[in-house]
Amino acid sequence: MPSLTATQLLSLSVLLMSTTMSNSMPIHIQWEELFERQASNCYPLSLDQAKQLPGWGKLEQYAKDTWGEGGWNIVTNPEDFRDRPANACIEVARVPLQWSQQPQCSKSTAEIQGKSVGTTTKVAFDIEQGTEAKTSLSVTRSSSITNTVSFNIGFSLPGGLDAGVDTSFSTTLTNEQSKTTENTSGKINKQHYEFDNEDGKQCKMTVETSDCAATAVGRVPVVAKGFVWFNYEDRRAPKADPNGGEHYKYSASIEEVLNEAERTSWIDVQGPVNTVTKANYETNCVKAGAGKKAAPKKKGGEKEKEGGKKPSSGASAPPKKGEPNAPEPKGKDPKKPGPKAPAAKPKPARK
């Protein structure tokens, strides 16, 4: 028997008290009514649903080999054997998702100027920081061994979503074609930072934002467990014990006859996953106007180069030695004659 909460114990005690104080017929307690508000990942398995199991034929053959053939009536969850039910359950706490295509991520940066705090030298920044992941999963194929019911289930995302993403979340999944479940995990919070600043400096903070998008797929196993009842038209003993007790009704354990693959049906899901991560990247404080470059200053005391001052703009430099039109060096060359004296001009005749 499952454990009871305080509310359920109170309800049960009231029912039992009424049976001792009344002369009427005893009350048949319906356990489903006591637990109907309790979250469950198991639901009754009908005969039609059981026949959808991959290993149903193997289960029938087991009954024939064990108790024989002949007229029978197959049922699940009979009222007279409530301690041997048949259920369809999700028994895993978390289902791993996979990417149908690799995540595509992009990054951007923004600069935020700091604000002075009153008359102090402190500077303050108000930024958004954190990670948020939005997932939308749609049922692309529903399980055939349960009705349109909802399960509490957890999912885990694979890697590749850049930094700081919570890779797991819990949600409610409904076994219905095209039914969508949406979930938001993580959170982006507003953060307030204050720093000591020096007088005359300006501060800014660089904030980095990372956006990622991908498509996730996953399979949720719904597993059958419990018993299937084979009610024969005549009393009979098991074939392995012909002299044993004879009965009309026999139950076959689903878990003992079928392996997990033979008693599992799947809920397939698919949908987009989008994440946003915001983080402060760098804080920088510099003197006001420090970003402008000053003109280079001339070094004092620098001697002029040999040969005098540099020629002014537009004036041609004197030719170098050995080049055409270069001036002759000082001193006479003995091999070369000196320059001729200019001829005397004739004097004008006197009248």
C-alpha positions in Angstrom: 0.0 0.0 0.0 1.4 3.5 -0.8 2.2 5.8 2.0 -0.6 8.2 3.0 -0.4 11.9 3.7 -2.0 13.5 6.8 -5.1 14.6 4.8 -5.5 11.1 3.4 -5.2 9.5 6.8 -7.9 11.8 8.1 -10.2 10.9 5.3 -9.6 7.2 5.9 -10.2 7.5 9.6 -13.5 9.2 9.0 -14.6 6.4 6.6 -13.6 3.7 9.1 -15.4 5.5 11.9 -18.6 5.6 9.9 -18.5 1.8 9.5 -18.2 1.2 13.2 -21.0 3.7 14.1 -23.5 2.5 11.5 -25.5 -0.7 11.0 -25.4 -0.3 7.2 -23.3 -2.4 4.9 -19.5 -1.8 5.1 -18.1 0.9 2.9 -15.8 -0.3 0.0 -12.9 2.1 0.1 -11.8 3.4 -3.4 -8.1 3.9 -3.1 -8.1 5.9 -6.4 -10.3 8.5 -4.7 -7.8 8.9 -1.9 -4.9 9.4 -4.2 -6.6 11.2 -7.1 -4.9 14.5 -6.2 -1.5 12.9 -5.7 0.9 13.4 -8.7 1.5 10.1 -10.4 3.6 8.8 -13.3 1.6 5.5 -13.5 -1.8 5.0 -15.1 -4.1 1.9 -15.5 -3.3 -0.2 -18.6 -6.4 -1.3 -20.5 -6.5 -4.6 -22.5 -6.6 -2.7 -25.8 -3.5 -0.8 -24.8 -1.8 -3.9 -23.6 -2.4 -5.5 -27.0 -0.3 -2.6 -28.5 2.8 -3.8 -26.7 5.6 -5.0 -29.0 5.7 -8.3 -27.1 1.9 -8.9 -26.8 2.1 -12.1 -28.9 4.8 -13.5 -26.7 2.6 -12.9 -23.6 -0.3 -14.8 -25.2 2.0 -17.6 -26.2 3.3 -17.8 -22.6 -0.3 -18.3 -21.3 -0.9 -21.1 -23.9 2.4 -22.9 -22.9 1.7 -22.5 -19.2 -2.0 -23.1 -18.7 -3.1 -24.4 -22.1 -5.3 -23.3 -24.9 -9.1 -23.2 -25.1 -11.8 -20.6 -24.4 -10.5 -17.7 -22.3 -11.4 -14.1 -21.5 -8.4 -11.8 -21.1 -8.7 -8.8 -18.8 -6.5 -6.2 -16.9 -7.2 -4.6 -13.6 -10.1 -6.9 -12.5 -12.1 -5.7 -9.5 -11.7 -8.9 -7.6 -7.8 -8.8 -7.8 -7.0 -5.2 -7.1 -3.6 -6.2 -5.7 -2.5 -7.3 -9.1 -3.1 -4.4 -11.5 -1.6 -3.5 -14.8 -0.1 0.0 -15.3 1.7 2.1 -17.9 4.4 4.2 -16.2 7.3 6.6 -16.8 9.9 5.3 -14.4 12.9 7.5 -15.4 13.4 10.7 -13.5 15.2 12.5 -16.4 15.3 12.0 -20.1 18.4 13.2 -22.1 17.7 15.3 -25.1 19.9 15.4 -28.2 20.5 18.1 -30.8 19.0 17.4 -34.3 21.3 20.2 -35.4 24.3 21.8 -33.7 23.6 25.0 -31.8 24.2 28.3 -33.5 25.6 30.9 -31.2 26.5 34.6 -31.6 28.1 37.1 -29.2 27.9 40.9 -28.9 29.3 43.5 -26.5 28.0 46.8 -25.2 29.6 49.5 -23.1 27.8 51.0 -20.1 29.0 54.2 -18.5 29.2 54.3 -14.7 27.2 56.8 -12.6 28.6 58.8 -9.8 27.2 58.0 -6.3 26.2 61.3 -4.7 29.2 63.5 -3.8 31.5 60.5 -3.1 34.2 59.1 -5.5 32.3 55.9 -5.9 30.9 54.9 -9.3 27.9 52.6 -9.9 26.8 50.3 -12.6 23.3 48.7 -13.1 23.5 45.8 -15.5 21.7 42.6 -16.4 23.5 39.4 -15.6 22.7 35.6 -15.7 21.4 32.9 -18.1 18.0 32.1 -19.3 17.0 29.1 -21.4 13.6 28.7 -23.1 12.5 25.3 -24.3 9.3 24.4 -26.3 8.8 20.7 -26.8 6.0 19.3 -29.0 4.8 15.7 -29.0 5.6 14.3 -32.5 4.4 10.8 -31.6 2.3 9.7 -28.6 2.5 6.5 -26.7 -0.1 3.8 -27.7 -0.2 2.2 -24.2 -1.8 5.1 -22.3 -4.5 7.7 -22.8 -4.2 11.5 -23.0 -2.7 11.8 -19.6 0.1 14.0 -18.2 3.4 12.9 -16.7 5.8 14.7 -14.5 9.2 14.4 -16.2 12.6 15.9 -16.2 14.8 16.7 -19.3 18.5 17.4 -19.6 20.0 19.4 -22.5 23.3 18.3 -24.1 26.3 20.5 -24.3 27.1 23.2 -26.9 25.0 26.1 -25.6 28.0 28.2 -24.7 28.6 29.2 -21.1 26.6 28.9 -17.9 23.4 27.2 -18.9 21.5 25.1 -16.5 21.2 21.9 -18.5 18.3 20.3 -16.8 14.6 21.2 -16.1 11.4 19.6 -15.0 8.0 20.0 -16.7 4.6 18.3 -17.3 4.4 16.2 -20.5 1.0 15.3 -22.0 0.7 12.2 -24.1 -1.2 13.9 -27.0 -0.1 14.4 -30.6 1.1 18.0 -31.3 0.7 18.9 -27.6 3.4 21.4 -26.6 5.0 22.0 -23.2 7.0 25.2 -22.6 9.6 25.8 -19.9 11.9 28.6 -18.9 14.9 27.7 -16.7 17.5 30.0 -15.3 17.0 33.7 -14.8 18.5 37.1 -15.9 18.7 39.4 -12.9 19.5 43.1 -12.6 22.8 43.6 -10.7 24.1 46.7 -9.0 27.9 47.2 -8.7 29.8 50.0 -7.0 33.5 50.7 -7.2 35.9 53.2 -5.6 37.0 55.7 -8.3 39.7 58.3 -8.4 38.8 61.9 -8.9 38.9 62.9 -12.6 38.5 59.4 -14.0 35.6 58.0 -16.0 34.6 54.4 -15.7 32.8 52.1 -18.1 31.9 48.4 -18.1 31.8 46.1 -21.1 28.9 43.6 -21.0 29.0 40.5 -23.2 25.8 38.9 -24.5 25.7 35.4 -25.9 22.6 34.1 -27.8 22.3 30.4 -28.8 19.6 28.6 -30.8 19.1 24.9 -31.4 16.5 22.1 -32.0 16.3 19.3 -29.5 14.8 15.8 -29.9 14.1 13.1 -27.3 12.2 9.9 -26.6 10.3 9.3 -23.3 9.8 5.6 -22.5 6.4 4.5 -21.2 6.8 1.0 -19.7 4.0 -1.5 -19.0 4.2 -3.4 -15.7 1.9 -5.5 -13.6 -0.3 -8.5 -14.6 -2.5 -9.6 -17.4 -5.3 -12.1 -16.4 -6.4 -15.1 -18.5 -9.8 -16.3 -17.4 -10.6 -19.8 -18.7 -14.0 -21.2 -19.3 -13.1 -24.4 -17.4 -11.1 -25.1 -14.3 -7.6 -26.4 -15.0 -4.2 -27.1 -13.5 -0.9 -25.7 -14.8 0.6 -27.9 -17.6 3.8 -28.2 -15.6 1.8 -29.5 -12.6 -1.1 -31.6 -13.9 -2.0 -32.8 -10.4 -1.9 -29.4 -8.9 -4.7 -27.1 -8.0 -7.2 -26.2 -10.7 -8.4 -22.7 -11.2 -10.3 -20.6 -13.7 -8.2 -17.5 -13.5 -4.4 -17.1 -14.0 -2.3 -14.0 -14.1 0.9 -13.5 -16.1 3.5 -11.0 -14.9 4.3 -8.6 -17.7 7.8 -7.9 -16.3 8.7 -11.6 -16.0 7.5 -12.6 -19.4 8.6 -9.6 -21.5 11.9 -7.8 -21.5 11.9 -4.0 -21.3 12.0 -3.4 -25.0 9.0 -5.7 -25.5 6.9 -3.8 -23.0 7.9 -0.2 -23.8 6.1 2.4 -25.9 7.6 5.8 -26.6 6.6 9.5 -26.6 8.7 11.4 -29.1 9.3 15.1 -28.6 11.0 17.8 -30.6 11.3 21.6 -30.3 13.5 24.7 -30.2 15.8 25.7 -27.4 16.9 29.3 -27.1 19.4 30.7 -24.5 20.6 34.1 -23.5 23.7 34.6 -21.4 24.7 38.1 -20.1 27.9 38.6 -18.2 30.1 41.6 -17.3 33.3 41.3 -19.3 35.6 44.2 -18.1 35.6 47.3 -16.0 37.9 50.1 -17.0 38.5 53.6 -15.4 40.7 56.1 -17.2 41.3 59.9 -16.9 38.9 62.1 -18.7 40.2 62.8 -22.2 42.9 60.1 -21.9 41.6 58.5 -25.1 42.8 61.5 -27.2 46.5 61.3 -28.5 48.6 64.4 -27.9 50.9 65.8 -30.6 54.5 64.6 -30.1 56.8 67.2 -28.5 60.3 68.1 -29.9 63.1 67.1 -27.7 65.0 70.1 -26.2 68.8 70.6 -26.7 68.8 68.6 -29.9 71.9 69.7 -32.0 71.5 70.6 -35.6 73.0 68.2 -38.1 76.3 68.9 -39.7 76.0 71.2 -42.7 73.8 73.7 -41.0 70.0 74.0 -40.9 67.7 71.7 -42.8 66.6 73.2 -46.1 63.2 74.8 -45.9 60.2 73.3 -47.6 60.3 73.8 -51.3 64.1 74.5 -51.4 66.2 71.9 -53.2 69.1 70.3 -51.3 72.7 71.0 -52.5 74.1 68.3 -54.7 76.4 65.7 -53.1 80.0 65.3 -53.9 80.6 63.5 -57.2 77.2 64.4 -58.6 76.8 66.7 -61.6 77.0 70.4 -60.8 78.8 69.6 -57.5 81.1 72.5 -56.3 84.8 72.1 -56.8 86.8 71.3 -53.6 88.8 74.1 -52.1 92.5 74.3 -53.3 93.9 74.3 -56.8 94.7 71.1 -58.7 98.3 71.5 -60.1 97.4 69.4 -63.2 94.6 71.7 -64.2 95.1 75.3 -65.4 93.6 77.9 -63.3 90.8 80.1 -64.6 91.6 82.6 -67.3 91.6 86.3 -66.4 88.8 88.2 -68.1 89.9 90.2 -71.2 90.2 93.9 -70.7 87.6 96.0 -72.2 88.8 98.5 -74.8 88.9 102.1 -73.7 86.9 104.6 -75.7 89.0 106.9 -78.0 89.4 110.5 -77.0 88.2 113.1 -79.4 
